[in-house]
């Protein structure tokens, strides 16, 4: 179960080089990079990375929601970001 924590505590744990844009910001989403990160976190080989040939290499999105969560079993804080595509 993931527990939300306040922003100040989350940023203190994440460190000074981490920044999350505010809700309503325009952001760029890179589907291929996301696929590679998912594969790496699941310890999958490059052959198992999903490919989406009809999807653009980047999508302009508006940040819709941000949820900051406490320490995981791997001792890291996580942030979940939801965005809506404009592209």
PDB file with one MODEL, atoms N, CA, C and O in Angstrom:
MODEL        1
ATOM      1  N   UNK A   1       0.842  -1.180   0.000  1.00  0.00           N
ATOM      2  CA  UNK A   1       0.000   0.000   0.000  1.00  0.00           C
ATOM      3  C   UNK A   1       0.887   1.243   0.000  1.00  0.00           C
ATOM      4  O   UNK A   1       1.832   1.342   0.782  1.00  0.00           O
ATOM      5  N   UNK A   2       0.579   2.168  -0.865  1.00  0.00           N
ATOM      6  CA  UNK A   2       1.355   3.411  -0.955  1.00  0.00           C
ATOM      7  C   UNK A   2       0.670   4.487  -0.127  1.00  0.00           C
ATOM      8  O   UNK A   2      -0.542   4.682  -0.215  1.00  0.00           O
ATOM      9  N   UNK A   3       1.457   5.175   0.668  1.00  0.00           N
ATOM     10  CA  UNK A   3       0.903   6.239   1.500  1.00  0.00           C
ATOM     11  C   UNK A   3       1.400   7.582   1.001  1.00  0.00           C
ATOM     12  O   UNK A   3       2.596   7.780   0.791  1.00  0.00           O
ATOM     13  N   UNK A   4       0.466   8.500   0.815  1.00  0.00           N
ATOM     14  CA  UNK A   4       0.825   9.848   0.384  1.00  0.00           C
ATOM     15  C   UNK A   4       1.501  10.577   1.547  1.00  0.00           C
ATOM     16  O   UNK A   4       1.129  10.400   2.708  1.00  0.00           O
ATOM     17  N   UNK A   5       2.498  11.397   1.213  1.00  0.00           N
ATOM     18  CA  UNK A   5       3.161  12.212   2.226  1.00  0.00           C
ATOM     19  C   UNK A   5       3.157  13.664   1.751  1.00  0.00           C
ATOM     20  O   UNK A   5       2.939  13.936   0.570  1.00  0.00           O
ATOM     21  N   UNK A   6       3.396  14.583   2.668  1.00  0.00           N
ATOM     22  CA  UNK A   6       3.344  15.993   2.271  1.00  0.00           C
ATOM     23  C   UNK A   6       4.538  16.351   1.391  1.00  0.00           C
ATOM     24  O   UNK A   6       5.585  15.705   1.431  1.00  0.00           O
ATOM     25  N   UNK A   7       4.347  17.375   0.616  1.00  0.00           N
ATOM     26  CA  UNK A   7       5.319  17.785  -0.398  1.00  0.00           C
ATOM     27  C   UNK A   7       6.683  18.135   0.200  1.00  0.00           C
ATOM     28  O   UNK A   7       7.717  17.770  -0.359  1.00  0.00           O
ATOM     29  N   UNK A   8       6.687  18.832   1.319  1.00  0.00           N
ATOM     30  CA  UNK A   8       7.954  19.256   1.929  1.00  0.00           C
ATOM     31  C   UNK A   8       8.802  18.050   2.345  1.00  0.00           C
ATOM     32  O   UNK A   8      10.006  18.016   2.088  1.00  0.00           O
ATOM     33  N   UNK A   9       8.174  17.070   2.984  1.00  0.00           N
ATOM     34  CA  UNK A   9       8.883  15.858   3.396  1.00  0.00           C
ATOM     35  C   UNK A   9       9.347  15.068   2.174  1.00  0.00           C
ATOM     36  O   UNK A   9      10.475  14.576   2.147  1.00  0.00           O
ATOM     37  N   UNK A  10       8.481  14.944   1.161  1.00  0.00           N
ATOM     38  CA  UNK A  10       8.834  14.202  -0.053  1.00  0.00           C
ATOM     39  C   UNK A  10      10.060  14.821  -0.714  1.00  0.00           C
ATOM     40  O   UNK A  10      10.994  14.107  -1.081  1.00  0.00           O
ATOM     41  N   UNK A  11      10.062  16.152  -0.869  1.00  0.00           N
ATOM     42  CA  UNK A  11      11.192  16.823  -1.513  1.00  0.00           C
ATOM     43  C   UNK A  11      12.474  16.710  -0.678  1.00  0.00           C
ATOM     44  O   UNK A  11      13.566  16.634  -1.242  1.00  0.00           O
ATOM     45  N   UNK A  12      12.361  16.698   0.642  1.00  0.00           N
ATOM     46  CA  UNK A  12      13.537  16.518   1.493  1.00  0.00           C
ATOM     47  C   UNK A  12      14.151  15.134   1.263  1.00  0.00           C
ATOM     48  O   UNK A  12      15.373  14.989   1.242  1.00  0.00           O
ATOM     49  N   UNK A  13      13.301  14.121   1.090  1.00  0.00           N
ATOM     50  CA  UNK A  13      13.796  12.756   0.833  1.00  0.00           C
ATOM     51  C   UNK A  13      14.317  12.603  -0.593  1.00  0.00           C
ATOM     52  O   UNK A  13      15.314  11.916  -0.817  1.00  0.00           O
ATOM     53  N   UNK A  14      13.660  13.232  -1.549  1.00  0.00           N
ATOM     54  CA  UNK A  14      14.029  13.085  -2.962  1.00  0.00           C
ATOM     55  C   UNK A  14      15.334  13.805  -3.286  1.00  0.00           C
ATOM     56  O   UNK A  14      16.087  13.367  -4.156  1.00  0.00           O
ATOM     57  N   UNK A  15      15.602  14.894  -2.595  1.00  0.00           N
ATOM     58  CA  UNK A  15      16.845  15.624  -2.826  1.00  0.00           C
ATOM     59  C   UNK A  15      16.651  16.893  -3.622  1.00  0.00           C
ATOM     60  O   UNK A  15      15.604  17.097  -4.236  1.00  0.00           O
ATOM     61  N   UNK A  16      17.668  17.755  -3.614  1.00  0.00           N
ATOM     62  CA  UNK A  16      17.550  19.087  -4.205  1.00  0.00           C
ATOM     63  C   UNK A  16      17.506  19.105  -5.732  1.00  0.00           C
ATOM     64  O   UNK A  16      17.110  20.116  -6.313  1.00  0.00           O
ATOM     65  N   UNK A  17      17.892  18.040  -6.386  1.00  0.00           N
ATOM     66  CA  UNK A  17      17.912  18.035  -7.854  1.00  0.00           C
ATOM     67  C   UNK A  17      16.598  17.566  -8.470  1.00  0.00           C
ATOM     68  O   UNK A  17      16.462  17.541  -9.693  1.00  0.00           O
ATOM     69  N   UNK A  18      15.634  17.196  -7.636  1.00  0.00           N
ATOM     70  CA  UNK A  18      14.353  16.686  -8.131  1.00  0.00           C
ATOM     71  C   UNK A  18      13.322  17.802  -8.098  1.00  0.00           C
ATOM     72  O   UNK A  18      13.154  18.478  -7.083  1.00  0.00           O
ATOM     73  N   UNK A  19      12.640  17.985  -9.206  1.00  0.00           N
ATOM     74  CA  UNK A  19      11.546  18.956  -9.230  1.00  0.00           C
ATOM     75  C   UNK A  19      10.367  18.354  -9.979  1.00  0.00           C
ATOM     76  O   UNK A  19      10.537  17.626 -10.957  1.00  0.00           O
ATOM     77  N   UNK A  20       9.187  18.667  -9.509  1.00  0.00           N
ATOM     78  CA  UNK A  20       7.953  18.203 -10.139  1.00  0.00           C
ATOM     79  C   UNK A  20       7.189  19.460 -10.544  1.00  0.00           C
ATOM     80  O   UNK A  20       6.940  20.327  -9.706  1.00  0.00           O
ATOM     81  N   UNK A  21       6.814  19.568 -11.819  1.00  0.00           N
ATOM     82  CA  UNK A  21       6.067  20.755 -12.230  1.00  0.00           C
ATOM     83  C   UNK A  21       4.685  20.789 -11.575  1.00  0.00           C
ATOM     84  O   UNK A  21       4.123  19.742 -11.254  1.00  0.00           O
ATOM     85  N   UNK A  22       4.141  21.985 -11.377  1.00  0.00           N
ATOM     86  CA  UNK A  22       2.819  22.083 -10.755  1.00  0.00           C
ATOM     87  C   UNK A  22       1.713  21.599 -11.693  1.00  0.00           C
ATOM     88  O   UNK A  22       1.857  21.626 -12.915  1.00  0.00           O
ATOM     89  N   UNK A  23       0.611  21.158 -11.092  1.00  0.00           N
ATOM     90  CA  UNK A  23      -0.572  20.761 -11.855  1.00  0.00           C
ATOM     91  C   UNK A  23      -0.975  21.928 -12.757  1.00  0.00           C
ATOM     92  O   UNK A  23      -0.959  23.084 -12.336  1.00  0.00           O
ATOM     93  N   UNK A  24      -1.333  21.611 -13.993  1.00  0.00           N
ATOM     94  CA  UNK A  24      -1.699  22.626 -14.975  1.00  0.00           C
ATOM     95  C   UNK A  24      -0.557  22.983 -15.907  1.00  0.00           C
ATOM     96  O   UNK A  24      -0.770  23.659 -16.914  1.00  0.00           O
ATOM     97  N   UNK A  25       0.663  22.536 -15.586  1.00  0.00           N
ATOM     98  CA  UNK A  25       1.826  22.816 -16.440  1.00  0.00           C
ATOM     99  C   UNK A  25       1.773  21.984 -17.711  1.00  0.00           C
ATOM    100  O   UNK A  25       1.229  20.880 -17.725  1.00  0.00           O
ATOM    101  N   UNK A  26       2.345  22.529 -18.777  1.00  0.00           N
ATOM    102  CA  UNK A  26       2.534  21.747 -19.995  1.00  0.00           C
ATOM    103  C   UNK A  26       3.845  20.985 -19.863  1.00  0.00           C
ATOM    104  O   UNK A  26       4.867  21.551 -19.476  1.00  0.00           O
ATOM    105  N   UNK A  27       3.806  19.702 -20.188  1.00  0.00           N
ATOM    106  CA  UNK A  27       4.980  18.837 -20.091  1.00  0.00           C
ATOM    107  C   UNK A  27       5.107  18.033 -21.374  1.00  0.00           C
ATOM    108  O   UNK A  27       4.150  17.916 -22.139  1.00  0.00           O
ATOM    109  N   UNK A  28       6.287  17.483 -21.605  1.00  0.00           N
ATOM    110  CA  UNK A  28       6.519  16.629 -22.768  1.00  0.00           C
ATOM    111  C   UNK A  28       6.653  15.192 -22.272  1.00  0.00           C
ATOM    112  O   UNK A  28       7.442  14.905 -21.372  1.00  0.00           O
ATOM    113  N   UNK A  29       5.875  14.300 -22.869  1.00  0.00           N
ATOM    114  CA  UNK A  29       5.895  12.875 -22.519  1.00  0.00           C
ATOM    115  C   UNK A  29       6.582  12.118 -23.642  1.00  0.00           C
ATOM    116  O   UNK A  29       6.236  12.279 -24.812  1.00  0.00           O
ATOM    117  N   UNK A  30       7.563  11.287 -23.281  1.00  0.00           N
ATOM    118  CA  UNK A  30       8.307  10.482 -24.247  1.00  0.00           C
ATOM    119  C   UNK A  30       7.932   9.012 -24.058  1.00  0.00           C
ATOM    120  O   UNK A  30       8.473   8.357 -23.167  1.00  0.00           O
ATOM    121  N   UNK A  31       7.014   8.475 -24.880  1.00  0.00           N
ATOM    122  CA  UNK A  31       6.554   7.091 -24.705  1.00  0.00           C
ATOM    123  C   UNK A  31       7.680   6.058 -24.736  1.00  0.00           C
ATOM    124  O   UNK A  31       7.668   5.118 -23.941  1.00  0.00           O
ATOM    125  N   UNK A  32       8.648   6.211 -25.635  1.00  0.00           N
ATOM    126  CA  UNK A  32       9.729   5.231 -25.734  1.00  0.00           C
ATOM    127  C   UNK A  32      10.557   5.213 -24.450  1.00  0.00           C
ATOM    128  O   UNK A  32      10.907   4.147 -23.944  1.00  0.00           O
ATOM    129  N   UNK A  33      10.866   6.396 -23.931  1.00  0.00           N
ATOM    130  CA  UNK A  33      11.618   6.467 -22.682  1.00  0.00           C
ATOM    131  C   UNK A  33      10.849   5.838 -21.529  1.00  0.00           C
ATOM    132  O   UNK A  33      11.436   5.176 -20.673  1.00  0.00           O
ATOM    133  N   UNK A  34       9.531   6.047 -21.508  1.00  0.00           N
ATOM    134  CA  UNK A  34       8.692   5.443 -20.477  1.00  0.00           C
ATOM    135  C   UNK A  34       8.753   3.921 -20.587  1.00  0.00           C
ATOM    136  O   UNK A  34       8.907   3.232 -19.579  1.00  0.00           O
ATOM    137  N   UNK A  35       8.633   3.397 -21.806  1.00  0.00           N
ATOM    138  CA  UNK A  35       8.703   1.945 -22.021  1.00  0.00           C
ATOM    139  C   UNK A  35      10.037   1.388 -21.543  1.00  0.00           C
ATOM    140  O   UNK A  35      10.084   0.327 -20.920  1.00  0.00           O
ATOM    141  N   UNK A  36      11.116   2.099 -21.833  1.00  0.00           N
ATOM    142  CA  UNK A  36      12.444   1.645 -21.415  1.00  0.00           C
ATOM    143  C   UNK A  36      12.580   1.642 -19.890  1.00  0.00           C
ATOM    144  O   UNK A  36      13.179   0.729 -19.321  1.00  0.00           O
ATOM    145  N   UNK A  37      12.025   2.664 -19.231  1.00  0.00           N
ATOM    146  CA  UNK A  37      12.077   2.722 -17.770  1.00  0.00           C
ATOM    147  C   UNK A  37      11.269   1.585 -17.141  1.00  0.00           C
ATOM    148  O   UNK A  37      11.702   0.976 -16.163  1.00  0.00           O
ATOM    149  N   UNK A  38      10.096   1.305 -17.708  1.00  0.00           N
ATOM    150  CA  UNK A  38       9.271   0.206 -17.199  1.00  0.00           C
ATOM    151  C   UNK A  38      10.011  -1.115 -17.358  1.00  0.00           C
ATOM    152  O   UNK A  38      10.056  -1.919 -16.427  1.00  0.00           O
ATOM    153  N   UNK A  39      10.590  -1.344 -18.532  1.00  0.00           N
ATOM    154  CA  UNK A  39      11.331  -2.586 -18.776  1.00  0.00           C
ATOM    155  C   UNK A  39      12.503  -2.715 -17.804  1.00  0.00           C
ATOM    156  O   UNK A  39      12.750  -3.798 -17.271  1.00  0.00           O
ATOM    157  N   UNK A  40      13.225  -1.620 -17.571  1.00  0.00           N
ATOM    158  CA  UNK A  40      14.371  -1.655 -16.658  1.00  0.00           C
ATOM    159  C   UNK A  40      13.920  -1.945 -15.228  1.00  0.00           C
ATOM    160  O   UNK A  40      14.562  -2.715 -14.513  1.00  0.00           O
ATOM    161  N   UNK A  41      12.812  -1.323 -14.813  1.00  0.00           N
ATOM    162  CA  UNK A  41      12.341  -1.537 -13.444  1.00  0.00           C
ATOM    163  C   UNK A  41      11.816  -2.953 -13.243  1.00  0.00           C
ATOM    164  O   UNK A  41      11.806  -3.467 -12.124  1.00  0.00           O
ATOM    165  N   UNK A  42      11.381  -3.577 -14.328  1.00  0.00           N
ATOM    166  CA  UNK A  42      10.898  -4.960 -14.247  1.00  0.00           C
ATOM    167  C   UNK A  42      12.004  -5.956 -14.585  1.00  0.00           C
ATOM    168  O   UNK A  42      11.775  -7.165 -14.620  1.00  0.00           O
ATOM    169  N   UNK A  43      13.213  -5.431 -14.834  1.00  0.00           N
ATOM    170  CA  UNK A  43      14.386  -6.235 -15.171  1.00  0.00           C
ATOM    171  C   UNK A  43      14.129  -7.122 -16.391  1.00  0.00           C
ATOM    172  O   UNK A  43      14.453  -8.309 -16.395  1.00  0.00           O
ATOM    173  N   UNK A  44      13.537  -6.511 -17.429  1.00  0.00           N
ATOM    174  CA  UNK A  44      13.268  -7.218 -18.683  1.00  0.00           C
ATOM    175  C   UNK A  44      14.366  -6.905 -19.689  1.00  0.00           C
ATOM    176  O   UNK A  44      15.005  -5.856 -19.614  1.00  0.00           O
ATOM    177  N   UNK A  45      14.580  -7.810 -20.619  1.00  0.00           N
ATOM    178  CA  UNK A  45      15.541  -7.600 -21.694  1.00  0.00           C
ATOM    179  C   UNK A  45      14.993  -6.570 -22.678  1.00  0.00           C
ATOM    180  O   UNK A  45      13.786  -6.327 -22.718  1.00  0.00           O
ATOM    181  N   UNK A  46      15.875  -5.967 -23.467  1.00  0.00           N
ATOM    182  CA  UNK A  46      15.477  -4.962 -24.459  1.00  0.00           C
ATOM    183  C   UNK A  46      14.472  -5.533 -25.456  1.00  0.00           C
ATOM    184  O   UNK A  46      13.641  -4.792 -25.980  1.00  0.00           O
ATOM    185  N   UNK A  47      14.532  -6.840 -25.728  1.00  0.00           N
ATOM    186  CA  UNK A  47      13.597  -7.462 -26.668  1.00  0.00           C
ATOM    187  C   UNK A  47      12.158  -7.410 -26.168  1.00  0.00           C
ATOM    188  O   UNK A  47      11.223  -7.532 -26.958  1.00  0.00           O
ATOM    189  N   UNK A  48      11.977  -7.232 -24.872  1.00  0.00           N
ATOM    190  CA  UNK A  48      10.641  -7.247 -24.302  1.00  0.00           C
ATOM    191  C   UNK A  48      10.052  -5.849 -24.119  1.00  0.00           C
ATOM    192  O   UNK A  48       8.952  -5.712 -23.585  1.00  0.00           O
ATOM    193  N   UNK A  49      10.765  -4.816 -24.554  1.00  0.00           N
ATOM    194  CA  UNK A  49      10.252  -3.449 -24.445  1.00  0.00           C
ATOM    195  C   UNK A  49       9.140  -3.278 -25.468  1.00  0.00           C
ATOM    196  O   UNK A  49       9.361  -3.509 -26.657  1.00  0.00           O
ATOM    197  N   UNK A  50       7.940  -2.875 -25.027  1.00  0.00           N
ATOM    198  CA  UNK A  50       6.852  -2.694 -25.989  1.00  0.00           C
ATOM    199  C   UNK A  50       7.192  -1.605 -27.006  1.00  0.00           C
ATOM    200  O   UNK A  50       7.854  -0.619 -26.682  1.00  0.00           O
ATOM    201  N   UNK A  51       6.738  -1.798 -28.212  1.00  0.00           N
ATOM    202  CA  UNK A  51       6.970  -0.822 -29.278  1.00  0.00           C
ATOM    203  C   UNK A  51       5.619  -0.299 -29.755  1.00  0.00           C
ATOM    204  O   UNK A  51       4.677  -1.068 -29.944  1.00  0.00           O
ATOM    205  N   UNK A  52       5.536   0.998 -29.945  1.00  0.00           N
ATOM    206  CA  UNK A  52       4.298   1.627 -30.401  1.00  0.00           C
ATOM    207  C   UNK A  52       4.608   2.446 -31.648  1.00  0.00           C
ATOM    208  O   UNK A  52       4.752   3.666 -31.564  1.00  0.00           O
ATOM    209  N   UNK A  53       4.713   1.790 -32.813  1.00  0.00           N
ATOM    210  CA  UNK A  53       5.152   2.484 -34.027  1.00  0.00           C
ATOM    211  C   UNK A  53       4.219   3.604 -34.490  1.00  0.00           C
ATOM    212  O   UNK A  53       4.666   4.515 -35.188  1.00  0.00           O
ATOM    213  N   UNK A  54       2.949   3.561 -34.126  1.00  0.00           N
ATOM    214  CA  UNK A  54       2.006   4.598 -34.559  1.00  0.00           C
ATOM    215  C   UNK A  54       1.918   5.768 -33.586  1.00  0.00           C
ATOM    216  O   UNK A  54       1.191   6.731 -33.831  1.00  0.00           O
ATOM    217  N   UNK A  55       2.651   5.686 -32.495  1.00  0.00           N
ATOM    218  CA  UNK A  55       2.636   6.744 -31.498  1.00  0.00           C
ATOM    219  C   UNK A  55       3.773   7.720 -31.777  1.00  0.00           C
ATOM    220  O   UNK A  55       4.888   7.286 -32.066  1.00  0.00           O
ATOM    221  N   UNK A  56       3.521   9.031 -31.699  1.00  0.00           N
ATOM    222  CA  UNK A  56       4.605  10.001 -31.917  1.00  0.00           C
ATOM    223  C   UNK A  56       5.724   9.805 -30.892  1.00  0.00           C
ATOM    224  O   UNK A  56       5.507   9.227 -29.827  1.00  0.00           O
ATOM    225  N   UNK A  57       6.912  10.288 -31.222  1.00  0.00           N
ATOM    226  CA  UNK A  57       8.053  10.138 -30.315  1.00  0.00           C
ATOM    227  C   UNK A  57       7.905  10.995 -29.060  1.00  0.00           C
ATOM    228  O   UNK A  57       8.515  10.702 -28.031  1.00  0.00           O
ATOM    229  N   UNK A  58       7.097  12.053 -29.140  1.00  0.00           N
ATOM    230  CA  UNK A  58       6.826  12.881 -27.965  1.00  0.00           C
ATOM    231  C   UNK A  58       5.415  13.432 -28.062  1.00  0.00           C
ATOM    232  O   UNK A  58       4.890  13.655 -29.153  1.00  0.00           O
ATOM    233  N   UNK A  59       4.815  13.646 -26.905  1.00  0.00           N
ATOM    234  CA  UNK A  59       3.461  14.183 -26.819  1.00  0.00           C
ATOM    235  C   UNK A  59       3.470  15.375 -25.870  1.00  0.00           C
ATOM    236  O   UNK A  59       4.060  15.307 -24.792  1.00  0.00           O
ATOM    237  N   UNK A  60       2.824  16.457 -26.262  1.00  0.00           N
ATOM    238  CA  UNK A  60       2.658  17.605 -25.372  1.00  0.00           C
ATOM    239  C   UNK A  60       1.420  17.326 -24.525  1.00  0.00           C
ATOM    240  O   UNK A  60       0.343  17.045 -25.051  1.00  0.00           O
ATOM    241  N   UNK A  61       1.588  17.407 -23.212  1.00  0.00           N
ATOM    242  CA  UNK A  61       0.501  17.079 -22.291  1.00  0.00           C
ATOM    243  C   UNK A  61       0.358  18.169 -21.236  1.00  0.00           C
ATOM    244  O   UNK A  61       1.280  18.947 -20.992  1.00  0.00           O
ATOM    245  N   UNK A  62      -0.823  18.208 -20.613  1.00  0.00           N
ATOM    246  CA  UNK A  62      -1.023  19.080 -19.457  1.00  0.00           C
ATOM    247  C   UNK A  62      -1.029  18.198 -18.211  1.00  0.00           C
ATOM    248  O   UNK A  62      -1.727  17.186 -18.157  1.00  0.00           O
ATOM    249  N   UNK A  63      -0.255  18.589 -17.225  1.00  0.00           N
ATOM    250  CA  UNK A  63      -0.182  17.844 -15.980  1.00  0.00           C
ATOM    251  C   UNK A  63      -1.524  17.955 -15.265  1.00  0.00           C
ATOM    252  O   UNK A  63      -1.995  19.053 -14.967  1.00  0.00           O
ATOM    253  N   UNK A  64      -2.127  16.813 -14.996  1.00  0.00           N
ATOM    254  CA  UNK A  64      -3.483  16.754 -14.443  1.00  0.00           C
ATOM    255  C   UNK A  64      -3.486  16.486 -12.937  1.00  0.00           C
ATOM    256  O   UNK A  64      -4.304  17.045 -12.207  1.00  0.00           O
ATOM    257  N   UNK A  65      -2.574  15.634 -12.474  1.00  0.00           N
ATOM    258  CA  UNK A  65      -2.563  15.250 -11.068  1.00  0.00           C
ATOM    259  C   UNK A  65      -1.161  14.782 -10.674  1.00  0.00           C
ATOM    260  O   UNK A  65      -0.448  14.181 -11.477  1.00  0.00           O
ATOM    261  N   UNK A  66      -0.784  15.062  -9.446  1.00  0.00           N
ATOM    262  CA  UNK A  66       0.493  14.587  -8.905  1.00  0.00           C
ATOM    263  C   UNK A  66       0.208  13.968  -7.537  1.00  0.00           C
ATOM    264  O   UNK A  66      -0.463  14.575  -6.702  1.00  0.00           O
ATOM    265  N   UNK A  67       0.719  12.762  -7.314  1.00  0.00           N
ATOM    266  CA  UNK A  67       0.599  12.105  -6.012  1.00  0.00           C
ATOM    267  C   UNK A  67       2.003  11.735  -5.547  1.00  0.00           C
ATOM    268  O   UNK A  67       2.730  11.034  -6.250  1.00  0.00           O
ATOM    269  N   UNK A  68       2.376  12.199  -4.379  1.00  0.00           N
ATOM    270  CA  UNK A  68       3.703  11.935  -3.820  1.00  0.00           C
ATOM    271  C   UNK A  68       3.566  10.869  -2.740  1.00  0.00           C
ATOM    272  O   UNK A  68       2.734  10.988  -1.840  1.00  0.00           O
ATOM    273  N   UNK A  69       4.391   9.823  -2.835  1.00  0.00           N
ATOM    274  CA  UNK A  69       4.280   8.697  -1.908  1.00  0.00           C
ATOM    275  C   UNK A  69       5.566   8.507  -1.122  1.00  0.00           C
ATOM    276  O   UNK A  69       6.650   8.898  -1.557  1.00  0.00           O
ATOM    277  N   UNK A  70       5.417   7.897   0.046  1.00  0.00           N
ATOM    278  CA  UNK A  70       6.532   7.672   0.950  1.00  0.00           C
ATOM    279  C   UNK A  70       7.464   6.576   0.497  1.00  0.00           C
ATOM    280  O   UNK A  70       7.385   6.093  -0.633  1.00  0.00           O
ATOM    281  N   UNK A  71       8.337   6.198   1.385  1.00  0.00           N
ATOM    282  CA  UNK A  71       9.381   5.224   1.072  1.00  0.00           C
ATOM    283  C   UNK A  71       8.796   3.876   0.667  1.00  0.00           C
ATOM    284  O   UNK A  71       7.846   3.381   1.273  1.00  0.00           O
ATOM    285  N   UNK A  72       9.384   3.301  -0.363  1.00  0.00           N
ATOM    286  CA  UNK A  72       9.017   1.967  -0.833  1.00  0.00           C
ATOM    287  C   UNK A  72       9.929   0.954  -0.149  1.00  0.00           C
ATOM    288  O   UNK A  72      10.854   1.343   0.565  1.00  0.00           O
ATOM    289  N   UNK A  73       9.682  -0.342  -0.355  1.00  0.00           N
ATOM    290  CA  UNK A  73      10.611  -1.337   0.209  1.00  0.00           C
ATOM    291  C   UNK A  73      12.060  -1.136  -0.265  1.00  0.00           C
ATOM    292  O   UNK A  73      12.997  -1.558   0.412  1.00  0.00           O
ATOM    293  N   UNK A  74      12.241  -0.495  -1.422  1.00  0.00           N
ATOM    294  CA  UNK A  74      13.595  -0.221  -1.937  1.00  0.00           C
ATOM    295  C   UNK A  74      14.171   1.073  -1.357  1.00  0.00           C
ATOM    296  O   UNK A  74      15.251   1.505  -1.760  1.00  0.00           O
ATOM    297  N   UNK A  75      13.458   1.693  -0.414  1.00  0.00           N
ATOM    298  CA  UNK A  75      13.893   2.917   0.261  1.00  0.00           C
ATOM    299  C   UNK A  75      14.010   4.114  -0.687  1.00  0.00           C
ATOM    300  O   UNK A  75      14.980   4.871  -0.629  1.00  0.00           O
ATOM    301  N   UNK A  76      13.029   4.272  -1.545  1.00  0.00           N
ATOM    302  CA  UNK A  76      12.959   5.448  -2.415  1.00  0.00           C
ATOM    303  C   UNK A  76      11.568   6.057  -2.302  1.00  0.00           C
ATOM    304  O   UNK A  76      10.593   5.357  -2.033  1.00  0.00           O
ATOM    305  N   UNK A  77      11.488   7.361  -2.509  1.00  0.00           N
ATOM    306  CA  UNK A  77      10.183   8.010  -2.588  1.00  0.00           C
ATOM    307  C   UNK A  77       9.746   7.976  -4.047  1.00  0.00           C
ATOM    308  O   UNK A  77      10.582   7.976  -4.951  1.00  0.00           O
ATOM    309  N   UNK A  78       8.448   7.947  -4.272  1.00  0.00           N
ATOM    310  CA  UNK A  78       7.934   7.889  -5.637  1.00  0.00           C
ATOM    311  C   UNK A  78       6.910   8.987  -5.859  1.00  0.00           C
ATOM    312  O   UNK A  78       6.252   9.450  -4.927  1.00  0.00           O
ATOM    313  N   UNK A  79       6.794   9.388  -7.106  1.00  0.00           N
ATOM    314  CA  UNK A  79       5.786  10.357  -7.504  1.00  0.00           C
ATOM    315  C   UNK A  79       5.020   9.813  -8.689  1.00  0.00           C
ATOM    316  O   UNK A  79       5.618   9.319  -9.645  1.00  0.00           O
ATOM    317  N   UNK A  80       3.720   9.896  -8.637  1.00  0.00           N
ATOM    318  CA  UNK A  80       2.875   9.438  -9.739  1.00  0.00           C
ATOM    319  C   UNK A  80       2.246  10.658 -10.386  1.00  0.00           C
ATOM    320  O   UNK A  80       1.618  11.483  -9.723  1.00  0.00           O
ATOM    321  N   UNK A  81       2.429  10.753 -11.688  1.00  0.00           N
ATOM    322  CA  UNK A  81       1.983  11.924 -12.432  1.00  0.00           C
ATOM    323  C   UNK A  81       0.970  11.488 -13.474  1.00  0.00           C
ATOM    324  O   UNK A  81       1.218  10.549 -14.230  1.00  0.00           O
ATOM    325  N   UNK A  82      -0.171  12.168 -13.519  1.00  0.00           N
ATOM    326  CA  UNK A  82      -1.168  11.928 -14.560  1.00  0.00           C
ATOM    327  C   UNK A  82      -1.192  13.148 -15.462  1.00  0.00           C
ATOM    328  O   UNK A  82      -1.161  14.287 -14.997  1.00  0.00           O
ATOM    329  N   UNK A  83      -1.247  12.887 -16.763  1.00  0.00           N
ATOM    330  CA  UNK A  83      -1.297  13.999 -17.711  1.00  0.00           C
ATOM    331  C   UNK A  83      -2.303  13.693 -18.806  1.00  0.00           C
ATOM    332  O   UNK A  83      -2.633  12.536 -19.066  1.00  0.00           O
ATOM    333  N   UNK A  84      -2.782  14.749 -19.439  1.00  0.00           N
ATOM    334  CA  UNK A  84      -3.718  14.640 -20.552  1.00  0.00           C
ATOM    335  C   UNK A  84      -3.031  15.151 -21.803  1.00  0.00           C
ATOM    336  O   UNK A  84      -2.435  16.227 -21.795  1.00  0.00           O
ATOM    337  N   UNK A  85      -3.113  14.379 -22.881  1.00  0.00           N
ATOM    338  CA  UNK A  85      -2.403  14.728 -24.111  1.00  0.00           C
ATOM    339  C   UNK A  85      -3.116  15.836 -24.878  1.00  0.00           C
ATOM    340  O   UNK A  85      -4.343  15.859 -24.963  1.00  0.00           O
ATOM    341  N   UNK A  86      -2.327  16.754 -25.433  1.00  0.00           N
ATOM    342  CA  UNK A  86      -2.827  17.779 -26.345  1.00  0.00           C
ATOM    343  C   UNK A  86      -2.470  17.445 -27.780  1.00  0.00           C
ATOM    344  O   UNK A  86      -3.043  18.017 -28.708  1.00  0.00           O
ATOM    345  N   UNK A  87      -1.533  16.529 -27.977  1.00  0.00           N
ATOM    346  CA  UNK A  87      -1.040  16.204 -29.323  1.00  0.00           C
ATOM    347  C   UNK A  87      -1.966  15.239 -30.014  1.00  0.00           C
ATOM    348  O   UNK A  87      -1.714  14.851 -31.155  1.00  0.00           O
TER     349      UNK A  87
ENDMDL
END
